[in-house]
Amino acid sequence: MISIARITLANPQISSTSWHPPLGGLHSTSIRIGLAYLSASLKKAGHEVKLIDLRLLKDWKDYKTLLNKWQPEFLGVTMHTCELDIAIE
């Protein structure tokens, strides 16, 4: 029997847009397609999945608050090469 996991997937795209910017056009509120596909696949398998887009948060404190609230067992972070430092943080 497969156990259900609590998973959080994060988009740390703030290196190119910053925290809580006015989004639109090039910096839309669309989450990256890879995270969307992964989320859908995990949900179909019965897992509980939450998505965090750092661009929609105020700061690291908001991010930490969400992680503490959701208590994920696994955290997946997507990134482009230019976002490596932010993704690691």
N, C-alpha and C positions, 0 to 999 in steps of 0.2 A: 504494500500500500504506500502510495506517495503522500508525503505530508505537505500541508499547505504552508507556504512561506510568505512572510511579510517583506515586500521588496519596495525600495524607493529608487527611482531613476532620476538622475539630476542632469540638467543642462546648465553648465557654468559659463554661458556665453557673455558674461559681463566684461570680459577683456576688450570686446569690440563695441559694446553698447553702454556699459555701466549699470549701476543699480537703478531700478525703477525709472528708466528713461521714458520719454514720450515715444512709444513704439508705433511703427507704421512703415509702409513702403518696404525698403530694404531690410529693416529690422522689425519684421512683423512679430506678432505674438505666437506664431506657429512654432510648435516644438519640433525639434529635428525628427525627420521621418524615421530614422533608425530607432530612436527611442519609442516612437509611436508603434512601430511594428513589433518591437520587443515587448512592449507593454501589452499589446493585443494578444500576442502568443502566450505570454505568461498568464494573463487573465483567462484565456481559453483553457489553459491547463489547470485552472482553479486557484491560482495564487492571488493574493491581495497585493495590488500594485498601486503606488502613488507616484505621481510625477511632480518634480520641483523644477521650475524654470527660475533660475536666480535673477534673471532680468526683471521679474515681476515682484521681487522682494526689496525691502529697504536696505538691508545690510546683512552681515554675517550672523548677527544676533537673531534675526528672523529665520535664517536658515537653520541655526542650531535649535531654535524653539520648535520648528516643524519636525526635525529629526527626533528630538526628545519626546514630542507628542506622539509621533507615529511609531517609534521604536522598531525600525526595520531590522530584519535579520540579515539582509543583504542590501548593499548600496552600490548601484551602478552609475558611473559617471561617464558621459560622452565628452568628446573634446576634439578640437582641431589642434594642430601643433602649436599655434600661437596662444592657445589657452592652457597649455601644460601647467604653468605655475598656479593658475587659478584652480584648475581641476585637482591638483595635488593638495592645495590648501583646503 
